[in-house]
Amino acid sequence: MNKQDLAEQLKYSSSKWLYVVTWNNVLKQLFCPFKVVVLKSVGTLKKGELVMVEAIKVTMELKTVFVINGRAYFHYHFEILLDE
């Protein structure tokens, strides 16, 4: 994917909100900051720690990245906590 293709994909997204589908198939929009729990220790974050996602970014390969404490981490290191 080149930069022009990426720009086309990203013009419909935001670094401040994310859509998720809940376990019971409800579509929810989350706004930053939102809570996540660390599934596996990564960087300075420890397994089981609760942290806040400040922003959402996307890599050139369209992989979702969460910005936490000013550092970027792939989304799969975390579980999103929903207030229901």
mmCIF file of the N, C-alpha and C atoms, coordinates in Angstrom:
data_MODEL
# 
_entry.id   MODEL 
# 
loop_
_atom_site.group_PDB 
_atom_site.id 
_atom_site.type_symbol 
_atom_site.label_atom_id 
_atom_site.label_alt_id 
_atom_site.label_comp_id 
_atom_site.label_asym_id 
_atom_site.label_entity_id 
_atom_site.label_seq_id 
_atom_site.pdbx_PDB_ins_code 
_atom_site.Cartn_x 
_atom_site.Cartn_y 
_atom_site.Cartn_z 
_atom_site.occupancy 
_atom_site.B_iso_or_equiv 
_atom_site.pdbx_formal_charge 
_atom_site.auth_seq_id 
_atom_site.auth_comp_id 
_atom_site.auth_asym_id 
_atom_site.auth_atom_id 
_atom_site.pdbx_PDB_model_num 
ATOM 1   N N  . MET A 1 1  ? 0.845   -1.168 0.000  1.00 0.00 ? 1  MET A N  1 
ATOM 2   C CA . MET A 1 1  ? 0.000   0.000  0.000  1.00 0.00 ? 1  MET A CA 1 
ATOM 3   C C  . MET A 1 1  ? 0.892   1.233  0.000  1.00 0.00 ? 1  MET A C  1 
ATOM 4   N N  . ASN A 1 2  ? 0.604   2.148  -0.888 1.00 0.00 ? 2  ASN A N  1 
ATOM 5   C CA . ASN A 1 2  ? 1.390   3.377  -0.915 1.00 0.00 ? 2  ASN A CA 1 
ATOM 6   C C  . ASN A 1 2  ? 0.721   4.454  -0.058 1.00 0.00 ? 2  ASN A C  1 
ATOM 7   N N  . LYS A 1 3  ? 1.394   5.584  0.081  1.00 0.00 ? 3  LYS A N  1 
ATOM 8   C CA . LYS A 1 3  ? 0.895   6.656  0.954  1.00 0.00 ? 3  LYS A CA 1 
ATOM 9   C C  . LYS A 1 3  ? -0.433  7.221  0.472  1.00 0.00 ? 3  LYS A C  1 
ATOM 10  N N  . GLN A 1 4  ? -0.637  7.264  -0.837 1.00 0.00 ? 4  GLN A N  1 
ATOM 11  C CA . GLN A 1 4  ? -1.896  7.783  -1.369 1.00 0.00 ? 4  GLN A CA 1 
ATOM 12  C C  . GLN A 1 4  ? -3.060  6.845  -1.022 1.00 0.00 ? 4  GLN A C  1 
ATOM 13  N N  . ASP A 1 5  ? -2.841  5.537  -1.145 1.00 0.00 ? 5  ASP A N  1 
ATOM 14  C CA . ASP A 1 5  ? -3.864  4.559  -0.771 1.00 0.00 ? 5  ASP A CA 1 
ATOM 15  C C  . ASP A 1 5  ? -4.190  4.672  0.714  1.00 0.00 ? 5  ASP A C  1 
ATOM 16  N N  . LEU A 1 6  ? -3.151  4.806  1.538  1.00 0.00 ? 6  LEU A N  1 
ATOM 17  C CA . LEU A 1 6  ? -3.351  4.936  2.978  1.00 0.00 ? 6  LEU A CA 1 
ATOM 18  C C  . LEU A 1 6  ? -4.146  6.200  3.302  1.00 0.00 ? 6  LEU A C  1 
ATOM 19  N N  . ALA A 1 7  ? -3.815  7.294  2.679  1.00 0.00 ? 7  ALA A N  1 
ATOM 20  C CA . ALA A 1 7  ? -4.539  8.548  2.906  1.00 0.00 ? 7  ALA A CA 1 
ATOM 21  C C  . ALA A 1 7  ? -6.012  8.394  2.542  1.00 0.00 ? 7  ALA A C  1 
ATOM 22  N N  . GLU A 1 8  ? -6.304  7.684  1.480  1.00 0.00 ? 8  GLU A N  1 
ATOM 23  C CA . GLU A 1 8  ? -7.689  7.454  1.064  1.00 0.00 ? 8  GLU A CA 1 
ATOM 24  C C  . GLU A 1 8  ? -8.443  6.657  2.128  1.00 0.00 ? 8  GLU A C  1 
ATOM 25  N N  . GLN A 1 9  ? -7.812  5.624  2.673  1.00 0.00 ? 9  GLN A N  1 
ATOM 26  C CA . GLN A 1 9  ? -8.442  4.805  3.717  1.00 0.00 ? 9  GLN A CA 1 
ATOM 27  C C  . GLN A 1 9  ? -8.670  5.606  5.004  1.00 0.00 ? 9  GLN A C  1 
ATOM 28  N N  . LEU A 1 10 ? -7.716  6.445  5.350  1.00 0.00 ? 10 LEU A N  1 
ATOM 29  C CA . LEU A 1 10 ? -7.764  7.141  6.633  1.00 0.00 ? 10 LEU A CA 1 
ATOM 30  C C  . LEU A 1 10 ? -8.660  8.372  6.650  1.00 0.00 ? 10 LEU A C  1 
ATOM 31  N N  . LYS A 1 11 ? -9.109  8.833  5.501  1.00 0.00 ? 11 LYS A N  1 
ATOM 32  C CA . LYS A 1 11 ? -9.931  10.040 5.521  1.00 0.00 ? 11 LYS A CA 1 
ATOM 33  C C  . LYS A 1 11 ? -11.306 9.799  6.154  1.00 0.00 ? 11 LYS A C  1 
ATOM 34  N N  . TYR A 1 12 ? -11.660 8.551  6.375  1.00 0.00 ? 12 TYR A N  1 
ATOM 35  C CA . TYR A 1 12 ? -12.931 8.223  7.032  1.00 0.00 ? 12 TYR A CA 1 
ATOM 36  C C  . TYR A 1 12 ? -12.733 7.762  8.473  1.00 0.00 ? 12 TYR A C  1 
ATOM 37  N N  . SER A 1 13 ? -11.539 7.944  9.021  1.00 0.00 ? 13 SER A N  1 
ATOM 38  C CA . SER A 1 13 ? -11.268 7.498  10.383 1.00 0.00 ? 13 SER A CA 1 
ATOM 39  C C  . SER A 1 13 ? -10.810 8.673  11.240 1.00 0.00 ? 13 SER A C  1 
ATOM 40  N N  . SER A 1 14 ? -10.658 8.404  12.529 1.00 0.00 ? 14 SER A N  1 
ATOM 41  C CA . SER A 1 14 ? -10.249 9.431  13.470 1.00 0.00 ? 14 SER A CA 1 
ATOM 42  C C  . SER A 1 14 ? -9.262  8.843  14.463 1.00 0.00 ? 14 SER A C  1 
ATOM 43  N N  . SER A 1 15 ? -8.379  9.673  14.972 1.00 0.00 ? 15 SER A N  1 
ATOM 44  C CA . SER A 1 15 ? -7.456  9.207  16.006 1.00 0.00 ? 15 SER A CA 1 
ATOM 45  C C  . SER A 1 15 ? -8.066  9.351  17.394 1.00 0.00 ? 15 SER A C  1 
ATOM 46  N N  . LYS A 1 16 ? -9.295  9.842  17.466 1.00 0.00 ? 16 LYS A N  1 
ATOM 47  C CA . LYS A 1 16 ? -9.934  10.089 18.760 1.00 0.00 ? 16 LYS A CA 1 
ATOM 48  C C  . LYS A 1 16 ? -11.133 9.206  19.065 1.00 0.00 ? 16 LYS A C  1 
ATOM 49  N N  . TRP A 1 17 ? -11.564 8.377  18.128 1.00 0.00 ? 17 TRP A N  1 
ATOM 50  C CA . TRP A 1 17 ? -12.669 7.460  18.402 1.00 0.00 ? 17 TRP A CA 1 
ATOM 51  C C  . TRP A 1 17 ? -12.489 6.155  17.645 1.00 0.00 ? 17 TRP A C  1 
ATOM 52  N N  . LEU A 1 18 ? -13.185 5.124  18.145 1.00 0.00 ? 18 LEU A N  1 
ATOM 53  C CA . LEU A 1 18 ? -13.060 3.777  17.609 1.00 0.00 ? 18 LEU A CA 1 
ATOM 54  C C  . LEU A 1 18 ? -14.412 3.090  17.728 1.00 0.00 ? 18 LEU A C  1 
ATOM 55  N N  . TYR A 1 19 ? -14.803 2.372  16.702 1.00 0.00 ? 19 TYR A N  1 
ATOM 56  C CA . TYR A 1 19 ? -16.018 1.560  16.775 1.00 0.00 ? 19 TYR A CA 1 
ATOM 57  C C  . TYR A 1 19 ? -15.641 0.138  17.166 1.00 0.00 ? 19 TYR A C  1 
ATOM 58  N N  . VAL A 1 20 ? -16.406 -0.446 18.095 1.00 0.00 ? 20 VAL A N  1 
ATOM 59  C CA . VAL A 1 20 ? -16.218 -1.840 18.497 1.00 0.00 ? 20 VAL A CA 1 
ATOM 60  C C  . VAL A 1 20 ? -17.569 -2.537 18.502 1.00 0.00 ? 20 VAL A C  1 
ATOM 61  N N  . VAL A 1 21 ? -17.548 -3.834 18.293 1.00 0.00 ? 21 VAL A N  1 
ATOM 62  C CA . VAL A 1 21 ? -18.753 -4.652 18.387 1.00 0.00 ? 21 VAL A CA 1 
ATOM 63  C C  . VAL A 1 21 ? -18.653 -5.433 19.687 1.00 0.00 ? 21 VAL A C  1 
ATOM 64  N N  . THR A 1 22 ? -19.659 -5.308 20.551 1.00 0.00 ? 22 THR A N  1 
ATOM 65  C CA . THR A 1 22 ? -19.653 -5.980 21.850 1.00 0.00 ? 22 THR A CA 1 
ATOM 66  C C  . THR A 1 22 ? -19.982 -7.461 21.697 1.00 0.00 ? 22 THR A C  1 
ATOM 67  N N  . TRP A 1 23 ? -19.859 -8.190 22.790 1.00 0.00 ? 23 TRP A N  1 
ATOM 68  C CA . TRP A 1 23 ? -20.121 -9.633 22.791 1.00 0.00 ? 23 TRP A CA 1 
ATOM 69  C C  . TRP A 1 23 ? -21.543 -9.961 22.350 1.00 0.00 ? 23 TRP A C  1 
ATOM 70  N N  . ASN A 1 24 ? -22.486 -9.008 22.564 1.00 0.00 ? 24 ASN A N  1 
ATOM 71  C CA . ASN A 1 24 ? -23.888 -9.248 22.188 1.00 0.00 ? 24 ASN A CA 1 
ATOM 72  C C  . ASN A 1 24 ? -24.266 -8.505 20.899 1.00 0.00 ? 24 ASN A C  1 
ATOM 73  N N  . ASN A 1 25 ? -23.268 -8.266 20.045 1.00 0.00 ? 25 ASN A N  1 
ATOM 74  C CA . ASN A 1 25 ? -23.449 -7.683 18.706 1.00 0.00 ? 25 ASN A CA 1 
ATOM 75  C C  . ASN A 1 25 ? -24.022 -6.266 18.700 1.00 0.00 ? 25 ASN A C  1 
ATOM 76  N N  . VAL A 1 26 ? -23.640 -5.473 19.687 1.00 0.00 ? 26 VAL A N  1 
ATOM 77  C CA . VAL A 1 26 ? -24.030 -4.067 19.723 1.00 0.00 ? 26 VAL A CA 1 
ATOM 78  C C  . VAL A 1 26 ? -22.827 -3.242 19.269 1.00 0.00 ? 26 VAL A C  1 
ATOM 79  N N  . LEU A 1 27 ? -23.049 -2.340 18.332 1.00 0.00 ? 27 LEU A N  1 
ATOM 80  C CA . LEU A 1 27 ? -21.991 -1.462 17.850 1.00 0.00 ? 27 LEU A CA 1 
ATOM 81  C C  . LEU A 1 27 ? -21.859 -0.276 18.792 1.00 0.00 ? 27 LEU A C  1 
ATOM 82  N N  . LYS A 1 28 ? -20.649 -0.049 19.317 1.00 0.00 ? 28 LYS A N  1 
ATOM 83  C CA . LYS A 1 28 ? -20.409 1.061  20.242 1.00 0.00 ? 28 LYS A CA 1 
ATOM 84  C C  . LYS A 1 28 ? -19.280 1.917  19.712 1.00 0.00 ? 28 LYS A C  1 
ATOM 85  N N  . GLN A 1 29 ? -19.388 3.200  19.957 1.00 0.00 ? 29 GLN A N  1 
ATOM 86  C CA . GLN A 1 29 ? -18.322 4.122  19.605 1.00 0.00 ? 29 GLN A CA 1 
ATOM 87  C C  . GLN A 1 29 ? -17.617 4.536  20.889 1.00 0.00 ? 29 GLN A C  1 
ATOM 88  N N  . LEU A 1 30 ? -16.316 4.303  20.941 1.00 0.00 ? 30 LEU A N  1 
ATOM 89  C CA . LEU A 1 30 ? -15.512 4.690  22.097 1.00 0.00 ? 30 LEU A CA 1 
ATOM 90  C C  . LEU A 1 30 ? -14.733 5.951  21.762 1.00 0.00 ? 30 LEU A C  1 
ATOM 91  N N  . PHE A 1 31 ? -14.666 6.858  22.711 1.00 0.00 ? 31 PHE A N  1 
ATOM 92  C CA . PHE A 1 31 ? -13.919 8.088  22.537 1.00 0.00 ? 31 PHE A CA 1 
ATOM 93  C C  . PHE A 1 31 ? -12.702 8.077  23.447 1.00 0.00 ? 31 PHE A C  1 
ATOM 94  N N  . CYS A 1 32 ? -11.584 8.563  22.942 1.00 0.00 ? 32 CYS A N  1 
ATOM 95  C CA . CYS A 1 32 ? -10.360 8.657  23.743 1.00 0.00 ? 32 CYS A CA 1 
ATOM 96  C C  . CYS A 1 32 ? -10.528 9.751  24.785 1.00 0.00 ? 32 CYS A C  1 
ATOM 97  N N  . PRO A 1 33 ? -10.021 9.523  25.978 1.00 0.00 ? 33 PRO A N  1 
ATOM 98  C CA . PRO A 1 33 ? -9.332  8.312  26.405 1.00 0.00 ? 33 PRO A CA 1 
ATOM 99  C C  . PRO A 1 33 ? -10.322 7.221  26.825 1.00 0.00 ? 33 PRO A C  1 
ATOM 100 N N  . PHE A 1 34 ? -9.953  5.952  26.573 1.00 0.00 ? 34 PHE A N  1 
ATOM 101 C CA . PHE A 1 34 ? -10.737 4.821  27.055 1.00 0.00 ? 34 PHE A CA 1 
ATOM 102 C C  . PHE A 1 34 ? -9.803  3.807  27.701 1.00 0.00 ? 34 PHE A C  1 
ATOM 103 N N  . LYS A 1 35 ? -10.392 2.975  28.574 1.00 0.00 ? 35 LYS A N  1 
ATOM 104 C CA . LYS A 1 35 ? -9.601  2.038  29.375 1.00 0.00 ? 35 LYS A CA 1 
ATOM 105 C C  . LYS A 1 35 ? -9.344  0.730  28.637 1.00 0.00 ? 35 LYS A C  1 
ATOM 106 N N  . VAL A 1 36 ? -8.126  0.221  28.830 1.00 0.00 ? 36 VAL A N  1 
ATOM 107 C CA . VAL A 1 36 ? -7.766  -1.110 28.353 1.00 0.00 ? 36 VAL A CA 1 
ATOM 108 C C  . VAL A 1 36 ? -6.950  -1.795 29.446 1.00 0.00 ? 36 VAL A C  1 
ATOM 109 N N  . VAL A 1 37 ? -6.917  -3.115 29.401 1.00 0.00 ? 37 VAL A N  1 
ATOM 110 C CA . VAL A 1 37 ? -6.071  -3.878 30.306 1.00 0.00 ? 37 VAL A CA 1 
ATOM 111 C C  . VAL A 1 37 ? -4.978  -4.541 29.466 1.00 0.00 ? 37 VAL A C  1 
ATOM 112 N N  . VAL A 1 38 ? -3.774  -4.555 30.004 1.00 0.00 ? 38 VAL A N  1 
ATOM 113 C CA . VAL A 1 38 ? -2.622  -5.135 29.303 1.00 0.00 ? 38 VAL A CA 1 
ATOM 114 C C  . VAL A 1 38 ? -2.711  -6.661 29.397 1.00 0.00 ? 38 VAL A C  1 
ATOM 115 N N  . LEU A 1 39 ? -2.720  -7.348 28.246 1.00 0.00 ? 39 LEU A N  1 
ATOM 116 C CA . LEU A 1 39 ? -2.826  -8.810 28.205 1.00 0.00 ? 39 LEU A CA 1 
ATOM 117 C C  . LEU A 1 39 ? -1.479  -9.503 28.387 1.00 0.00 ? 39 LEU A C  1 
ATOM 118 N N  . LYS A 1 40 ? -0.421  -8.866 27.906 1.00 0.00 ? 40 LYS A N  1 
ATOM 119 C CA . LYS A 1 40 ? 0.929   -9.429 27.983 1.00 0.00 ? 40 LYS A CA 1 
ATOM 120 C C  . LYS A 1 40 ? 1.882   -8.252 28.159 1.00 0.00 ? 40 LYS A C  1 
ATOM 121 N N  . SER A 1 41 ? 2.815   -8.357 29.078 1.00 0.00 ? 41 SER A N  1 
ATOM 122 C CA . SER A 1 41 ? 3.750   -7.262 29.319 1.00 0.00 ? 41 SER A CA 1 
ATOM 123 C C  . SER A 1 41 ? 4.425   -6.846 28.020 1.00 0.00 ? 41 SER A C  1 
ATOM 124 N N  . VAL A 1 42 ? 4.441   -5.540 27.780 1.00 0.00 ? 42 VAL A N  1 
ATOM 125 C CA . VAL A 1 42 ? 5.042   -4.990 26.571 1.00 0.00 ? 42 VAL A CA 1 
ATOM 126 C C  . VAL A 1 42 ? 5.599   -3.608 26.911 1.00 0.00 ? 42 VAL A C  1 
ATOM 127 N N  . GLY A 1 43 ? 6.824   -3.331 26.471 1.00 0.00 ? 43 GLY A N  1 
ATOM 128 C CA . GLY A 1 43 ? 7.443   -2.052 26.795 1.00 0.00 ? 43 GLY A CA 1 
ATOM 129 C C  . GLY A 1 43 ? 7.500   -1.867 28.301 1.00 0.00 ? 43 GLY A C  1 
ATOM 130 N N  . THR A 1 44 ? 7.019   -0.737 28.782 1.00 0.00 ? 44 THR A N  1 
ATOM 131 C CA . THR A 1 44 ? 7.015   -0.462 30.223 1.00 0.00 ? 44 THR A CA 1 
ATOM 132 C C  . THR A 1 44 ? 5.706   -0.884 30.888 1.00 0.00 ? 44 THR A C  1 
ATOM 133 N N  . LEU A 1 45 ? 4.782   -1.441 30.114 1.00 0.00 ? 45 LEU A N  1 
ATOM 134 C CA . LEU A 1 45 ? 3.473   -1.853 30.639 1.00 0.00 ? 45 LEU A CA 1 
ATOM 135 C C  . LEU A 1 45 ? 3.523   -3.298 31.113 1.00 0.00 ? 45 LEU A C  1 
ATOM 136 N N  . LYS A 1 46 ? 2.894   -3.552 32.246 1.00 0.00 ? 46 LYS A N  1 
ATOM 137 C CA . LYS A 1 46 ? 2.898   -4.890 32.852 1.00 0.00 ? 46 LYS A CA 1 
ATOM 138 C C  . LYS A 1 46 ? 1.550   -5.581 32.661 1.00 0.00 ? 46 LYS A C  1 
ATOM 139 N N  . LYS A 1 47 ? 1.592   -6.893 32.518 1.00 0.00 ? 47 LYS A N  1 
ATOM 140 C CA . LYS A 1 47 ? 0.376   -7.700 32.361 1.00 0.00 ? 47 LYS A CA 1 
ATOM 141 C C  . LYS A 1 47 ? -0.589  -7.396 33.505 1.00 0.00 ? 47 LYS A C  1 
ATOM 142 N N  . GLY A 1 48 ? -1.863  -7.174 33.161 1.00 0.00 ? 48 GLY A N  1 
ATOM 143 C CA . GLY A 1 48 ? -2.902  -6.905 34.151 1.00 0.00 ? 48 GLY A CA 1 
ATOM 144 C C  . GLY A 1 48 ? -3.073  -5.438 34.501 1.00 0.00 ? 48 GLY A C  1 
ATOM 145 N N  . GLU A 1 49 ? -2.172  -4.598 34.056 1.00 0.00 ? 49 GLU A N  1 
ATOM 146 C CA . GLU A 1 49 ? -2.238  -3.162 34.351 1.00 0.00 ? 49 GLU A CA 1 
ATOM 147 C C  . GLU A 1 49 ? -3.377  -2.507 33.566 1.00 0.00 ? 49 GLU A C  1 
ATOM 148 N N  . LEU A 1 50 ? -4.096  -1.598 34.211 1.00 0.00 ? 50 LEU A N  1 
ATOM 149 C CA . LEU A 1 50 ? -5.134  -0.809 33.550 1.00 0.00 ? 50 LEU A CA 1 
ATOM 150 C C  . LEU A 1 50 ? -4.506  0.490  33.066 1.00 0.00 ? 50 LEU A C  1 
ATOM 151 N N  . VAL A 1 51 ? -4.701  0.801  31.795 1.00 0.00 ? 51 VAL A N  1 
ATOM 152 C CA . VAL A 1 51 ? -4.130  2.010  31.212 1.00 0.00 ? 51 VAL A CA 1 
ATOM 153 C C  . VAL A 1 51 ? -5.169  2.690  30.335 1.00 0.00 ? 51 VAL A C  1 
ATOM 154 N N  . MET A 1 52 ? -4.892  3.941  29.989 1.00 0.00 ? 52 MET A N  1 
ATOM 155 C CA . MET A 1 52 ? -5.806  4.722  29.158 1.00 0.00 ? 52 MET A CA 1 
ATOM 156 C C  . MET A 1 52 ? -5.208  4.921  27.771 1.00 0.00 ? 52 MET A C  1 
ATOM 157 N N  . VAL A 1 53 ? -6.028  4.707  26.747 1.00 0.00 ? 53 VAL A N  1 
ATOM 158 C CA . VAL A 1 53 ? -5.616  4.941  25.368 1.00 0.00 ? 53 VAL A CA 1 
ATOM 159 C C  . VAL A 1 53 ? -5.849  6.417  25.064 1.00 0.00 ? 53 VAL A C  1 
ATOM 160 N N  . GLU A 1 54 ? -4.771  7.111  24.699 1.00 0.00 ? 54 GLU A N  1 
ATOM 161 C CA . GLU A 1 54 ? -4.833  8.544  24.417 1.00 0.00 ? 54 GLU A CA 1 
ATOM 162 C C  . GLU A 1 54 ? -5.253  8.830  22.980 1.00 0.00 ? 54 GLU A C  1 
ATOM 163 N N  . ALA A 1 55 ? -4.853  7.942  22.065 1.00 0.00 ? 55 ALA A N  1 
ATOM 164 C CA . ALA A 1 55 ? -5.144  8.130  20.638 1.00 0.00 ? 55 ALA A CA 1 
ATOM 165 C C  . ALA A 1 55 ? -5.037  6.789  19.932 1.00 0.00 ? 55 ALA A C  1 
ATOM 166 N N  . ILE A 1 56 ? -5.621  6.718  18.749 1.00 0.00 ? 56 ILE A N  1 
ATOM 167 C CA . ILE A 1 56 ? -5.586  5.518  17.918 1.00 0.00 ? 56 ILE A CA 1 
ATOM 168 C C  . ILE A 1 56 ? -4.913  5.893  16.604 1.00 0.00 ? 56 ILE A C  1 
ATOM 169 N N  . LYS A 1 57 ? -3.940  5.096  16.202 1.00 0.00 ? 57 LYS A N  1 
ATOM 170 C CA . LYS A 1 57 ? -3.229  5.331  14.951 1.00 0.00 ? 57 LYS A CA 1 
ATOM 171 C C  . LYS A 1 57 ? -3.284  4.061  14.113 1.00 0.00 ? 57 LYS A C  1 
ATOM 172 N N  . VAL A 1 58 ? -2.813  4.161  12.875 1.00 0.00 ? 58 VAL A N  1 
ATOM 173 C CA . VAL A 1 58 ? -2.785  3.018  11.964 1.00 0.00 ? 58 VAL A CA 1 
ATOM 174 C C  . VAL A 1 58 ? -1.427  3.000  11.271 1.00 0.00 ? 58 VAL A C  1 
ATOM 175 N N  . THR A 1 59 ? -0.837  1.807  11.145 1.00 0.00 ? 59 THR A N  1 
ATOM 176 C CA . THR A 1 59 ? 0.435   1.680  10.452 1.00 0.00 ? 59 THR A CA 1 
ATOM 177 C C  . THR A 1 59 ? 0.209   1.667  8.944  1.00 0.00 ? 59 THR A C  1 
ATOM 178 N N  . MET A 1 60 ? 1.268   1.687  8.186  1.00 0.00 ? 60 MET A N  1 
ATOM 179 C CA . MET A 1 60 ? 1.177   1.616  6.727  1.00 0.00 ? 60 MET A CA 1 
ATOM 180 C C  . MET A 1 60 ? 0.533   0.303  6.270  1.00 0.00 ? 60 MET A C  1 
ATOM 181 N N  . GLU A 1 61 ? 0.598   -0.726 7.126  1.00 0.00 ? 61 GLU A N  1 
ATOM 182 C CA . GLU A 1 61 ? -0.010  -2.025 6.815  1.00 0.00 ? 61 GLU A CA 1 
ATOM 183 C C  . GLU A 1 61 ? -1.443  -2.117 7.352  1.00 0.00 ? 61 GLU A C  1 
ATOM 184 N N  . LEU A 1 62 ? -1.988  -0.979 7.786  1.00 0.00 ? 62 LEU A N  1 
ATOM 185 C CA . LEU A 1 62 ? -3.346  -0.871 8.348  1.00 0.00 ? 62 LEU A CA 1 
ATOM 186 C C  . LEU A 1 62 ? -3.536  -1.666 9.634  1.00 0.00 ? 62 LEU A C  1 
ATOM 187 N N  . LYS A 1 63 ? -2.490  -1.772 10.446 1.00 0.00 ? 63 LYS A N  1 
ATOM 188 C CA . LYS A 1 63 ? -2.593  -2.392 11.766 1.00 0.00 ? 63 LYS A CA 1 
ATOM 189 C C  . LYS A 1 63 ? -2.896  -1.292 12.782 1.00 0.00 ? 63 LYS A C  1 
ATOM 190 N N  . THR A 1 64 ? -3.849  -1.552 13.655 1.00 0.00 ? 64 THR A N  1 
ATOM 191 C CA . THR A 1 64 ? -4.267  -0.565 14.649 1.00 0.00 ? 64 THR A CA 1 
ATOM 192 C C  . THR A 1 64 ? -3.244  -0.469 15.775 1.00 0.00 ? 64 THR A C  1 
ATOM 193 N N  . VAL A 1 65 ? -2.942  0.763  16.154 1.00 0.00 ? 65 VAL A N  1 
ATOM 194 C CA . VAL A 1 65 ? -1.968  1.042  17.205 1.00 0.00 ? 65 VAL A CA 1 
ATOM 195 C C  . VAL A 1 65 ? -2.636  1.957  18.230 1.00 0.00 ? 65 VAL A C  1 
ATOM 196 N N  . PHE A 1 66 ? -2.444  1.638  19.514 1.00 0.00 ? 66 PHE A N  1 
ATOM 197 C CA . PHE A 1 66 ? -2.938  2.491  20.587 1.00 0.00 ? 66 PHE A CA 1 
ATOM 198 C C  . PHE A 1 66 ? -1.773  3.322  21.120 1.00 0.00 ? 66 PHE A C  1 
ATOM 199 N N  . VAL A 1 67 ? -2.010  4.613  21.325 1.00 0.00 ? 67 VAL A N  1 
ATOM 200 C CA . VAL A 1 67 ? -1.014  5.484  21.946 1.00 0.00 ? 67 VAL A CA 1 
ATOM 201 C C  . VAL A 1 67 ? -1.345  5.561  23.426 1.00 0.00 ? 67 VAL A C  1 
ATOM 202 N N  . ILE A 1 68 ? -0.387  5.118  24.256 1.00 0.00 ? 68 ILE A N  1 
ATOM 203 C CA . ILE A 1 68 ? -0.549  5.070  25.706 1.00 0.00 ? 68 ILE A CA 1 
ATOM 204 C C  . ILE A 1 68 ? 0.694   5.696  26.326 1.00 0.00 ? 68 ILE A C  1 
ATOM 205 N N  . ASN A 1 69 ? 0.495   6.691  27.160 1.00 0.00 ? 69 ASN A N  1 
ATOM 206 C CA . ASN A 1 69 ? 1.616   7.413  27.783 1.00 0.00 ? 69 ASN A CA 1 
ATOM 207 C C  . ASN A 1 69 ? 2.614   7.905  26.743 1.00 0.00 ? 69 ASN A C  1 
ATOM 208 N N  . GLY A 1 70 ? 2.105   8.338  25.596 1.00 0.00 ? 70 GLY A N  1 
ATOM 209 C CA . GLY A 1 70 ? 2.953   8.886  24.552 1.00 0.00 ? 70 GLY A CA 1 
ATOM 210 C C  . GLY A 1 70 ? 3.691   7.861  23.710 1.00 0.00 ? 70 GLY A C  1 
ATOM 211 N N  . ARG A 1 71 ? 3.472   6.569  23.957 1.00 0.00 ? 71 ARG A N  1 
ATOM 212 C CA . ARG A 1 71 ? 4.145   5.511  23.210 1.00 0.00 ? 71 ARG A CA 1 
ATOM 213 C C  . ARG A 1 71 ? 3.124   4.674  22.459 1.00 0.00 ? 71 ARG A C  1 
ATOM 214 N N  . ALA A 1 72 ? 3.512   4.175  21.296 1.00 0.00 ? 72 ALA A N  1 
ATOM 215 C CA . ALA A 1 72 ? 2.606   3.405  20.434 1.00 0.00 ? 72 ALA A CA 1 
ATOM 216 C C  . ALA A 1 72 ? 2.776   1.910  20.670 1.00 0.00 ? 72 ALA A C  1 
ATOM 217 N N  . TYR A 1 73 ? 1.633   1.199  20.788 1.00 0.00 ? 73 TYR A N  1 
ATOM 218 C CA . TYR A 1 73 ? 1.612   -0.251 20.989 1.00 0.00 ? 73 TYR A CA 1 
ATOM 219 C C  . TYR A 1 73 ? 0.548   -0.854 20.080 1.00 0.00 ? 73 TYR A C  1 
ATOM 220 N N  . PHE A 1 74 ? 0.825   -2.027 19.519 1.00 0.00 ? 74 PHE A N  1 
ATOM 221 C CA . PHE A 1 74 ? -0.185  -2.712 18.717 1.00 0.00 ? 74 PHE A CA 1 
ATOM 222 C C  . PHE A 1 74 ? -1.388  -3.072 19.586 1.00 0.00 ? 74 PHE A C  1 
ATOM 223 N N  . HIS A 1 75 ? -2.569  -2.972 19.009 1.00 0.00 ? 75 HIS A N  1 
ATOM 224 C CA . HIS A 1 75 ? -3.835  -3.172 19.740 1.00 0.00 ? 75 HIS A CA 1 
ATOM 225 C C  . HIS A 1 75 ? -3.969  -4.549 20.356 1.00 0.00 ? 75 HIS A C  1 
ATOM 226 N N  . TYR A 1 76 ? -3.340  -5.557 19.768 1.00 0.00 ? 76 TYR A N  1 
ATOM 227 C CA . TYR A 1 76 ? -3.550  -6.933 20.236 1.00 0.00 ? 76 TYR A CA 1 
ATOM 228 C C  . TYR A 1 76 ? -2.882  -7.223 21.583 1.00 0.00 ? 76 TYR A C  1 
ATOM 229 N N  . HIS A 1 77 ? -2.169  -6.266 22.136 1.00 0.00 ? 77 HIS A N  1 
ATOM 230 C CA . HIS A 1 77 ? -1.586  -6.423 23.472 1.00 0.00 ? 77 HIS A CA 1 
ATOM 231 C C  . HIS A 1 77 ? -2.588  -6.054 24.569 1.00 0.00 ? 77 HIS A C  1 
ATOM 232 N N  . PHE A 1 78 ? -3.808  -5.649 24.185 1.00 0.00 ? 78 PHE A N  1 
ATOM 233 C CA . PHE A 1 78 ? -4.766  -5.097 25.148 1.00 0.00 ? 78 PHE A CA 1 
ATOM 234 C C  . PHE A 1 78 ? -6.170  -5.664 24.955 1.00 0.00 ? 78 PHE A C  1 
ATOM 235 N N  . GLU A 1 79 ? -6.935  -5.609 26.034 1.00 0.00 ? 79 GLU A N  1 
ATOM 236 C CA . GLU A 1 79 ? -8.368  -5.890 25.960 1.00 0.00 ? 79 GLU A CA 1 
ATOM 237 C C  . GLU A 1 79 ? -9.088  -4.596 26.321 1.00 0.00 ? 79 GLU A C  1 
ATOM 238 N N  . ILE A 1 80 ? -10.020 -4.213 25.475 1.00 0.00 ? 80 ILE A N  1 
ATOM 239 C CA . ILE A 1 80 ? -10.781 -2.985 25.696 1.00 0.00 ? 80 ILE A CA 1 
ATOM 240 C C  . ILE A 1 80 ? -11.821 -3.238 26.782 1.00 0.00 ? 80 ILE A C  1 
ATOM 241 N N  . LEU A 1 81 ? -11.899 -2.326 27.744 1.00 0.00 ? 81 LEU A N  1 
ATOM 242 C CA . LEU A 1 81 ? -12.887 -2.437 28.816 1.00 0.00 ? 81 LEU A CA 1 
ATOM 243 C C  . LEU A 1 81 ? -14.039 -1.500 28.499 1.00 0.00 ? 81 LEU A C  1 
ATOM 244 N N  . LEU A 1 82 ? -15.236 -2.068 28.425 1.00 0.00 ? 82 LEU A N  1 
ATOM 245 C CA . LEU A 1 82 ? -16.438 -1.293 28.114 1.00 0.00 ? 82 LEU A CA 1 
ATOM 246 C C  . LEU A 1 82 ? -17.239 -1.041 29.379 1.00 0.00 ? 82 LEU A C  1 
ATOM 247 N N  . ASP A 1 83 ? -17.691 0.191  29.543 1.00 0.00 ? 83 ASP A N  1 
ATOM 248 C CA . ASP A 1 83 ? -18.599 0.527  30.645 1.00 0.00 ? 83 ASP A CA 1 
ATOM 249 C C  . ASP A 1 83 ? -20.011 0.269  30.134 1.00 0.00 ? 83 ASP A C  1 
ATOM 250 N N  . GLU A 1 84 ? -20.633 -0.780 30.641 1.00 0.00 ? 84 GLU A N  1 
ATOM 251 C CA . GLU A 1 84 ? -21.982 -1.111 30.142 1.00 0.00 ? 84 GLU A CA 1 
ATOM 252 C C  . GLU A 1 84 ? -23.006 -0.918 31.216 1.00 0.00 ? 84 GLU A C  1 
# 
